[in-house]
Structures are given as structure tokens and as C-alpha cells.
Amino acid sequence: MIDTHCHLTYDGLHERVDDVIANAVAAGVDRMITVGTTPADARKAVALTRRYDNIYATAGLHPHYAGEWTSPTLLTEALRELLTETKVVALGEMGLDRHYPDPPIAQQRAAFAAQLELANELSSLPIIIHNREATDDTLAMIADSGLPGERFVFHCFTGTPDEVEAILAIGAMVSFTGIITFKNAKAIAEASDRVPLDRLMIETDSPYLAPEPHRKVRPNEPKYVVHVAKFLAKRRGMGLSEFTATVDSNAQRFFGLK
């Protein structure tokens, strides 16, 4: 099983990363993608890929940090260097987040636009999208970029069935976290039903968003991605092994994993 989106560099995981990875492997999670949210964070992620054969990394600027990188030139230079690393398998996470007022949406747009331009230069890398309460804006910027929708995954989907339909219409992948297991997340579960099986991935987004029955556990860990898989497999009337084989195949194809 593959956890396609976690943050092994974050507090709560990084200081005990040996145990976190061992726990994941013991639970059947044999590969993990640790996602970079700033250039500095991505460098830490790359360092982990050099220590562990089963860890991959990405490099990008999360919209929460757009205010720290107001020069598009400096941002793209910092990311371009990281994206040459052998085990960096995607650009991102990047996107827009309207849940909080800061950083201002104009700064988020500038950082997102710079990374989309970089993605146009690096035509082989897939792109991880962070989208919170900004689906229309995010899709509009992707359309303006001219990039094919098939290169994108909308990670940690938390929107409505209508929003997932709009995302699927451009050809993107959709990934779900432990949020989908929450009793108050029925709309997200219904949205997941709309996603074709070959466009679906699973993740933890750890150290956040521990799934049921471990919702109160802090921090979340990659080992708990199995509960996301169990929930979605049951919802689709599939056996766990058949479901995980399919979503793992999707992840391997999308990210080009060995």
C-alpha cells in the first residue's frame, strides 16, 4: 500500500521517523511520498529519500507560505534545483486556500502562477494541488496555464459532489484522506462515489487528519492509510486487496514510482 501524501519532515514525525516508517511497513504501507511545502521543507524531504529506499519526495510551495516567497524568480529557482533530484516525483503541493485571510489571495495566486509556469517547463512531472474553498479559482488558473488536467491530483479532497465533477472534467486525479471516514463527512463520501476507480488515490496527509477509529490520535501516521483504504473499499463493495492493488497502480502510474 502507498501513502501518496504525508509530511514526514513535520514535528511529531520527523524526530522519530525511523519508528514512523517501520510502523508503516509493519501495517503494509511499503512506500510513502513525503510532500514538500516550502523549498527548505523539500530539502529535508529529499534528505529522507536518500536514507530510505521506500521514501519519495516532492517540492513545491504551499499557499500558506506564499507570503514568504514574494519573488516568483527566487521561488522557481529554488524549486527547479530540487526538482532535478532522482526521487522527487512531483511538483507541489501548490494551489489556493481561502479558509484563512492570510496570506492574501493575491500573494497565493502569484506563487501558484509561478509554479504552474515552472510546471510548463518541466513537462514530465505531475502536480499536487492544495485546494481549500477555492475550487473555481483553482480550476480557472489551471485552465489559464494550458497544462493538461491529467497531470494534476487534487489532494485531500473535502468538497462537494459538484466540485469533484468539475475536477474530474479536466481529467485530474482525486485523493482522499482520513476525513472521509468521519461521520460528519457524508458529502465527501458521496463525492468519492463519483470518482472513477482509475482516477482515485489515498493518503494520510499525516501528521494531520487521523482517520476513524483513530481520529483522536496525534500525530497521524502513514500506517493509518489502511483505514482510508478499508472505508473506500467497503463503500465500493470491493475486497481490500483488490482495492489497494488498484489505487497503488494508479499512484505508480501517476507519480512514476518504481
ABEGO torsion letter per residue (X at the ends): XBBABBBAABBGAAAAAAAAAAAAAAAGBABBBBBBABAAAAAAAAAAAAABAABBBBBBBBAAAAAABABAAAAAAAAAAAAABAABABBOBBEBBAABAOBBAAAAAAAAAAAAAAAAABAABBBBBBBBGAAAAAAAAAAAAGBBAAABBBBGBABBAAAAAAAAAAGBBBBBBAAAABAAAAAAAAAAAABBAAABBBBAGOABGBBOAAAABOBBBAAAAAAAAAAAAAAAGBBAAAAAAAAAAAAAAAAGBX
